C-alpha cells in the first residue's frame, strides 16, 4: 500500500469508529427518551383519571335542587322595563 492509501484507510477507520460510537450514544439517548415518554404518559393518564373522578364526585354531590339557573336574554321591546320585569316574574311562577 502506498502512503496515500494508508492515510485514507486510517481516516476511514477513524470515521467508522466515530460513527459506531455515535450510533451507540444515540441508542442510549433513545432508550432514555422512551422511558421518559412512557413515564409522562402514565402521569397524564393518572391525572386524567383523578380529574374525571373528582368531576363525577362533584356531580354526585350536587343536587338538582341546589343548582341555580342563569338565563341571559337580550330583548328589544317597546314596553317599559317594569312591565317586562313583571311579565318575567309571572313566568317564573
VOPAFI-844662 format. One line per field, with one value per residue: x, y, z of N, C-alpha, C, CB in turn. Coordinates in nm, 3 decimals, padded with zeros to 5 digits, m for minus. Last residue first. Glycine has a CB too. Layout:
<pts>
nX [X / ...]
nY [Y / ...]
nZ [Z / ...]
caX [X / ...]
caY [Y / ...]
caZ [Z / ...]
cX [X / ...]
cY [Y / ...]
cZ [Z / ...]
cbX [X / ...]
cbY [Y / ...]
cbZ [Z / ...]
</pts>
This chain:
<pts>
nX [m09.316 / m09.186 / m09.374 / m09.381 / m09.132 / m09.177 / m09.370 / m09.222 / m09.025 / m09.185 / m09.270 / m09.028 / m08.940 / m09.202 / m09.193 / m09.084 / m08.779 / m08.552 / m08.352 / m08.147 / m08.090 / m07.965 / m08.011 / m07.901 / m08.001 / m07.853 / m07.895 / m08.025 / m08.180 / m07.994 / m07.700 / m07.371 / m07.238 / m07.213 / m07.035 / m06.812 / m06.750 / m06.689 / m06.463 / m06.289 / m06.259 / m06.132 / m05.893 / m05.787 / m05.751 / m05.560 / m05.348 / m05.291 / m05.214 / m04.986 / m04.820 / m04.795 / m04.665 / m04.423 / m04.320 / m04.286 / m04.090 / m03.879 / m03.826 / m03.755 / m03.526 / m03.354 / m03.334 / m03.209 / m02.959 / m02.860 / m02.850 / m02.656 / m02.431 / m02.409 / m02.360 / m02.110 / m01.960 / m01.980 / m01.853 / m01.593 / m01.527 / m01.537 / m01.333 / m01.111 / m01.110 / m01.067 / m00.807 / m00.669 / m00.703 / m00.565 / m00.312 / m00.269 / m00.279 / m00.057 / 00.152 / 00.038 / 00.083]
nY [03.179 / 03.297 / 03.459 / 03.675 / 03.783 / 03.867 / 04.067 / 04.245 / 04.319 / 04.452 / 04.668 / 04.798 / 04.885 / 04.938 / 04.813 / 04.755 / 04.568 / 04.337 / 04.151 / 03.900 / 03.702 / 03.444 / 03.278 / 03.051 / 02.867 / 02.666 / 02.361 / 02.220 / 02.035 / 01.841 / 01.842 / 01.733 / 01.495 / 01.413 / 01.607 / 01.550 / 01.294 / 01.355 / 01.513 / 01.328 / 01.148 / 01.312 / 01.361 / 01.104 / 01.049 / 01.245 / 01.164 / 00.914 / 01.003 / 01.153 / 00.947 / 00.782 / 00.956 / 00.987 / 00.727 / 00.710 / 00.911 / 00.803 / 00.577 / 00.701 / 00.840 / 00.625 / 00.521 / 00.739 / 00.734 / 00.487 / 00.539 / 00.741 / 00.594 / 00.421 / 00.609 / 00.707 / 00.478 / 00.459 / 00.695 / 00.639 / 00.415 / 00.535 / 00.729 / 00.564 / 00.424 / 00.636 / 00.705 / 00.473 / 00.482 / 00.714 / 00.641 / 00.429 / 00.557 / 00.723 / 00.535 / 00.224 / m00.118]
nZ [03.814 / 03.603 / 03.483 / 03.652 / 03.596 / 03.331 / 03.376 / 03.530 / 03.344 / 03.155 / 03.310 / 03.361 / 03.107 / 02.868 / 02.531 / 02.293 / 02.301 / 02.261 / 02.480 / 02.554 / 02.834 / 03.017 / 03.312 / 03.536 / 03.809 / 04.060 / 04.229 / 04.420 / 04.294 / 04.224 / 04.421 / 04.408 / 04.427 / 04.166 / 04.076 / 04.231 / 04.136 / 03.870 / 03.911 / 04.025 / 03.810 / 03.621 / 03.760 / 03.778 / 03.504 / 03.439 / 03.601 / 03.484 / 03.229 / 03.289 / 03.392 / 03.167 / 02.992 / 03.133 / 03.110 / 02.832 / 02.802 / 02.946 / 02.790 / 02.548 / 02.627 / 02.679 / 02.418 / 02.292 / 02.419 / 02.330 / 02.054 / 02.048 / 02.128 / 01.908 / 01.704 / 01.786 / 01.750 / 01.472 / 01.393 / 01.484 / 01.330 / 01.073 / 01.095 / 01.139 / 00.897 / 00.719 / 00.799 / 00.735 / 00.455 / 00.392 / 00.468 / 00.292 / 00.044 / 00.066 / 00.071 / m00.064 / 00.000]
caX [m09.410 / m09.110 / m09.335 / m09.500 / m09.161 / m09.078 / m09.400 / m09.343 / m08.987 / m09.111 / m09.368 / m09.108 / m08.868 / m09.111 / m09.254 / m09.135 / m08.924 / m08.575 / m08.482 / m08.142 / m08.172 / m07.932 / m08.058 / m07.880 / m08.003 / m07.916 / m07.839 / m07.925 / m08.246 / m08.056 / m07.838 / m07.466 / m07.261 / m07.297 / m07.167 / m06.879 / m06.784 / m06.802 / m06.580 / m06.332 / m06.318 / m06.263 / m05.981 / m05.819 / m05.842 / m05.690 / m05.408 / m05.333 / m05.329 / m05.101 / m04.857 / m04.855 / m04.796 / m04.513 / m04.349 / m04.378 / m04.219 / m03.939 / m03.864 / m03.869 / m03.643 / m03.391 / m03.389 / m03.344 / m03.046 / m02.880 / m02.935 / m02.793 / m02.480 / m02.430 / m02.480 / m02.225 / m01.975 / m02.030 / m01.994 / m01.666 / m01.535 / m01.625 / m01.470 / m01.150 / m01.124 / m01.192 / m00.916 / m00.678 / m00.754 / m00.708 / m00.377 / m00.266 / m00.379 / m00.190 / 00.130 / 00.112 / 00.000]
caY [03.106 / 03.215 / 03.335 / 03.589 / 03.733 / 03.764 / 03.951 / 04.182 / 04.250 / 04.332 / 04.572 / 04.747 / 04.779 / 04.983 / 04.822 / 04.891 / 04.584 / 04.473 / 04.177 / 04.038 / 03.731 / 03.575 / 03.291 / 03.186 / 02.880 / 02.790 / 02.433 / 02.316 / 02.149 / 01.918 / 01.801 / 01.841 / 01.572 / 01.334 / 01.598 / 01.680 / 01.314 / 01.266 / 01.570 / 01.443 / 01.103 / 01.255 / 01.471 / 01.178 / 00.968 / 01.243 / 01.296 / 00.923 / 00.913 / 01.218 / 01.061 / 00.731 / 00.903 / 01.101 / 00.782 / 00.619 / 00.922 / 00.930 / 00.562 / 00.610 / 00.914 / 00.715 / 00.438 / 00.699 / 00.851 / 00.512 / 00.431 / 00.771 / 00.705 / 00.367 / 00.525 / 00.797 / 00.533 / 00.350 / 00.675 / 00.754 / 00.401 / 00.423 / 00.768 / 00.663 / 00.351 / 00.561 / 00.803 / 00.512 / 00.369 / 00.704 / 00.757 / 00.404 / 00.454 / 00.782 / 00.623 / 00.348 / 00.000]
caZ [03.899 / 03.697 / 03.414 / 03.646 / 03.730 / 03.361 / 03.291 / 03.585 / 03.467 / 03.115 / 03.255 / 03.471 / 03.178 / 02.974 / 02.663 / 02.307 / 02.311 / 02.210 / 02.420 / 02.505 / 02.717 / 02.961 / 03.174 / 03.488 / 03.664 / 04.016 / 04.115 / 04.464 / 04.354 / 04.118 / 04.398 / 04.380 / 04.549 / 04.255 / 04.015 / 04.245 / 04.277 / 03.898 / 03.846 / 04.104 / 03.936 / 03.592 / 03.723 / 03.900 / 03.584 / 03.371 / 03.621 / 03.625 / 03.244 / 03.229 / 03.476 / 03.290 / 02.956 / 03.112 / 03.242 / 02.900 / 02.734 / 02.989 / 02.931 / 02.553 / 02.582 / 02.787 / 02.525 / 02.250 / 02.433 / 02.474 / 02.105 / 02.006 / 02.210 / 02.044 / 01.699 / 01.778 / 01.885 / 01.556 / 01.362 / 01.535 / 01.476 / 01.108 / 01.064 / 01.239 / 01.024 / 00.711 / 00.809 / 00.876 / 00.532 / 00.362 / 00.532 / 00.436 / 00.075 / 00.049 / 00.186 / m00.067 / 00.000]
cX [m09.481 / m09.200 / m09.257 / m09.467 / m09.280 / m09.099 / m09.304 / m09.380 / m09.106 / m09.070 / m09.300 / m09.209 / m08.951 / m09.052 / m09.154 / m09.202 / m08.959 / m08.727 / m08.490 / m08.271 / m08.154 / m08.015 / m08.027 / m07.922 / m07.987 / m07.907 / m07.920 / m07.869 / m08.148 / m08.123 / m07.898 / m07.605 / m07.364 / m07.332 / m07.262 / m07.020 / m06.858 / m06.845 / m06.703 / m06.455 / m06.367 / m06.333 / m06.122 / m05.915 / m05.883 / m05.792 / m05.546 / m05.401 / m05.382 / m05.227 / m04.982 / m04.902 / m04.868 / m04.654 / m04.445 / m04.417 / m04.323 / m04.077 / m03.934 / m03.919 / m03.768 / m03.517 / m03.435 / m03.410 / m03.190 / m02.977 / m02.964 / m02.890 / m02.625 / m02.487 / m02.512 / m02.355 / m02.095 / m02.052 / m02.056 / m01.816 / m01.610 / m01.638 / m01.569 / m01.295 / m01.170 / m01.216 / m01.051 / m00.788 / m00.769 / m00.773 / m00.527 / m00.336 / m00.385 / m00.300 / m00.010 / 00.075 / 00.087]
cY [03.007 / 03.126 / 03.241 / 03.456 / 03.639 / 03.703 / 03.836 / 04.057 / 04.181 / 04.252 / 04.441 / 04.644 / 04.718 / 04.864 / 04.873 / 04.911 / 04.732 / 04.490 / 04.322 / 04.061 / 03.878 / 03.593 / 03.434 / 03.189 / 03.027 / 02.797 / 02.558 / 02.402 / 02.258 / 02.044 / 01.893 / 01.782 / 01.682 / 01.413 / 01.519 / 01.675 / 01.445 / 01.283 / 01.487 / 01.509 / 01.219 / 01.211 / 01.421 / 01.292 / 01.040 / 01.165 / 01.303 / 01.056 / 00.917 / 01.133 / 01.131 / 00.844 / 00.851 / 01.056 / 00.902 / 00.673 / 00.832 / 00.946 / 00.688 / 00.593 / 00.827 / 00.793 / 00.525 / 00.611 / 00.815 / 00.628 / 00.451 / 00.664 / 00.740 / 00.474 / 00.466 / 00.718 / 00.628 / 00.398 / 00.564 / 00.739 / 00.518 / 00.409 / 00.660 / 00.707 / 00.446 / 00.482 / 00.733 / 00.617 / 00.405 / 00.594 / 00.754 / 00.518 / 00.428 / 00.684 / 00.687 / 00.433 / 00.124]
cZ [03.817 / 03.779 / 03.505 / 03.577 / 03.728 / 03.498 / 03.321 / 03.506 / 03.531 / 03.238 / 03.218 / 03.423 / 03.290 / 03.049 / 02.764 / 02.443 / 02.323 / 02.205 / 02.373 / 02.427 / 02.679 / 02.836 / 03.129 / 03.341 / 03.629 / 03.865 / 04.085 / 04.350 / 04.394 / 04.174 / 04.293 / 04.358 / 04.527 / 04.381 / 04.105 / 04.188 / 04.297 / 04.044 / 03.876 / 04.044 / 04.019 / 03.720 / 03.696 / 03.871 / 03.712 / 03.453 / 03.558 / 03.653 / 03.387 / 03.244 / 03.420 / 03.380 / 03.080 / 03.076 / 03.231 / 03.038 / 02.800 / 02.928 / 02.982 / 02.696 / 02.585 / 02.752 / 02.642 / 02.357 / 02.398 / 02.496 / 02.254 / 02.056 / 02.176 / 02.135 / 01.836 / 01.778 / 01.891 / 01.699 / 01.447 / 01.512 / 01.538 / 01.259 / 01.105 / 01.220 / 01.135 / 00.840 / 00.808 / 00.897 / 00.679 / 00.443 / 00.512 / 00.512 / 00.225 / 00.084 / 00.182 / 00.055 / 00.000]
cbX [m09.509 / m09.028 / m09.251 / m09.616 / m09.186 / m08.939 / m09.392 / m09.460 / m08.924 / m08.986 / m09.439 / m09.180 / m08.738 / m09.185 / m09.308 / m09.235 / m08.979 / m08.508 / m08.595 / m08.013 / m08.323 / m07.780 / m08.212 / m07.732 / m08.133 / m07.851 / m07.834 / m07.812 / m08.326 / m08.157 / m07.922 / m07.421 / m07.131 / m07.226 / m07.159 / m06.797 / m06.657 / m06.764 / m06.559 / m06.218 / m06.218 / m06.250 / m05.927 / m05.691 / m05.777 / m05.677 / m05.317 / m05.212 / m05.291 / m05.075 / m04.740 / m04.755 / m04.784 / m04.458 / m04.217 / m04.315 / m04.204 / m03.848 / m03.741 / m03.832 / m03.621 / m03.277 / m03.285 / m03.339 / m02.996 / m02.745 / m02.868 / m02.800 / m02.391 / m02.297 / m02.461 / m02.216 / m01.845 / m01.932 / m02.011 / m01.615 / m01.394 / m01.572 / m01.484 / m01.057 / m00.991 / m01.191 / m00.908 / m00.543 / m00.662 / m00.729 / m00.320 / m00.119 / m00.347 / m00.209 / 00.237 / 00.086 / m00.094]
cbY [03.198 / 03.302 / 03.368 / 03.661 / 03.849 / 03.822 / 03.989 / 04.282 / 04.348 / 04.369 / 04.632 / 04.861 / 04.834 / 05.077 / 04.685 / 04.921 / 04.506 / 04.497 / 04.147 / 04.065 / 03.700 / 03.589 / 03.258 / 03.233 / 02.822 / 02.914 / 02.342 / 02.245 / 02.106 / 01.833 / 01.804 / 01.924 / 01.633 / 01.204 / 01.533 / 01.789 / 01.311 / 01.119 / 01.580 / 01.544 / 01.022 / 01.137 / 01.546 / 01.233 / 00.835 / 01.183 / 01.406 / 00.905 / 00.768 / 01.247 / 01.161 / 00.642 / 00.792 / 01.193 / 00.826 / 00.479 / 00.885 / 01.050 / 00.531 / 00.474 / 00.969 / 00.812 / 00.335 / 00.624 / 00.968 / 00.542 / 00.295 / 00.781 / 00.827 / 00.313 / 00.412 / 00.886 / 00.608 / 00.231 / 00.642 / 00.883 / 00.392 / 00.292 / 00.800 / 00.784 / 00.284 / 00.467 / 00.905 / 00.567 / 00.248 / 00.679 / 00.888 / 00.388 / 00.325 / 00.831 / 00.733 / 00.425 / 00.000]
cbZ [03.968 / 03.789 / 03.290 / 03.572 / 03.827 / 03.353 / 03.141 / 03.585 / 03.565 / 03.031 / 03.132 / 03.540 / 03.233 / 03.072 / 02.707 / 02.194 / 02.431 / 02.067 / 02.519 / 02.415 / 02.744 / 02.931 / 03.161 / 03.506 / 03.604 / 04.083 / 03.991 / 04.532 / 04.475 / 04.042 / 04.530 / 04.257 / 04.597 / 04.293 / 03.877 / 04.174 / 04.363 / 03.869 / 03.693 / 04.116 / 04.016 / 03.496 / 03.600 / 03.965 / 03.618 / 03.231 / 03.564 / 03.718 / 03.204 / 03.081 / 03.485 / 03.365 / 02.850 / 03.003 / 03.312 / 02.913 / 02.585 / 02.949 / 03.017 / 02.493 / 02.442 / 02.819 / 02.572 / 02.116 / 02.344 / 02.542 / 02.082 / 01.853 / 02.193 / 02.101 / 01.595 / 01.652 / 01.929 / 01.555 / 01.214 / 01.470 / 01.536 / 01.047 / 00.915 / 01.233 / 01.063 / 00.591 / 00.693 / 00.926 / 00.516 / 00.212 / 00.476 / 00.486 / 00.000 / m00.094 / 00.190 / m00.198 / 00.120]
</pts>
